[in-house]
Amino acid sequence: QAQLVESGGGLVQAGGSLTLSCAAPRNTFSTNAIAWYRQVPGNRREHVARILTDGRTGYADSVKGRFTISRDNAKTTAYLQMSSLTPEDTAVYYCNTWPTWVHWGQGTPVTVSS
């Protein structure tokens, strides 16, 4: 099964920045769109950002202008650059394929303090 591994989460002050990484198997990375999702306990997972195989991107309205998704084809890794963070961004962040999913990993938690 394809497995994607998230990393880079942590504690950050409001207004700060953080970059998450998503390492993917080469075959998965080259043939699928990659997306970031986040989840707060008790809520559904929500789509945050995606990058298609042709490089086109899409974002949730709540993060437009603050988050940037990118990909490094040589490293088969996708990134989520987050800036101007607020406590409302606190969640566990996951990466997966889009629009359909492979096995979910454990995610990486992001906590924004005020």
N, C-alpha and C positions, 0 to 999 in steps of 0.2 A: 504494500500500500504506500502511496505517496505520503510523505510526512514533511510538514513545514515547521520550523523552529523559530519562535519569537525570542527576542532579547532586547535589552536596553531600558526597560522600565525602571522606575524608582520614585523617589520623593523629590518634588520640586516646588519652589515657592511660586505663588501666583505672579503672573507676568513673565515667568521664566520660559526656558526652551528645553526641549528634550528630543532626541532622535531614536526611533525604534528600528530594529533590523529584523528581517524575515529571510532566513536561509531556506532555499527550496531545492529539491532534486532537479537536475538539469532537464530531464524530460518534462517534468511538470512545469518548470519555469518557461521553457521555450514554447509550449503549446497551450498555455492557459493564461487568462487574465489573473492578476493577483490583487487581492483586496484586503484592507484592514477593517476589522469590526471591533466593537467594544460592547461591554456588558456590565451593568450595575446589578448587584444581587436583587432579585425580584422583578427585574425588567427583561424584556426580550433583547437578544443581541441586535445591534443596529449597525448598518453599513456606515463606514466613515469615509473611505476613499478607495478608489480602484484605479488600476492602470492596465490597459488592454495590451495585447500582444503587438499592436501597431503603435503603441505609445500614447494613445488617447487616454485622458484621465477624467475622473468624475469624483465629486465631493458631496457629502452631506452639507446642506445649507448652514448648519451650525458651525462648521469648521472652515468654510470657504474664506480665503484670505489669510488664514492662520496656519493651516496644515498644508504640506506638500508631499505627495507620493512620488517616488522615483524608483528606477531599477538599474542595476548594474549587471549586464548580461554576462560579463566575464566571470563574475563572482556568483552568479545565479542568486542574487540577493535583492530584495526590495526593501525600501526604507520609507519611514514616515517621519518627516521633519515637522515638529510641533513647536509653535511659538505663541506668545501672548496667552499662556495657559491660564485657565480659571479653575476654581474648585469644581465646576460643572463638568470638566473634562476627566475627573477622577473615575476610573473604571479599570477593568481588566481588558487589555487589548489583545486581539487575536489576528492572525493572518490566515488566509485560506484562498482557494480559487474562487472565481466569480464567473457566472452567476450561480453555478452549482458547486457543491463543496466536496472535499475529501475529508479524511478523519481530522477532527478538531484536536489541537494540542492543548497544553495547559495555559497558554497565554502569558502575557507579562503585565504585571500590575503597574499602573501609574496613579500616583496620589499627588494632588495639587493642594498645597496648604495655603491658608490666608492669614 
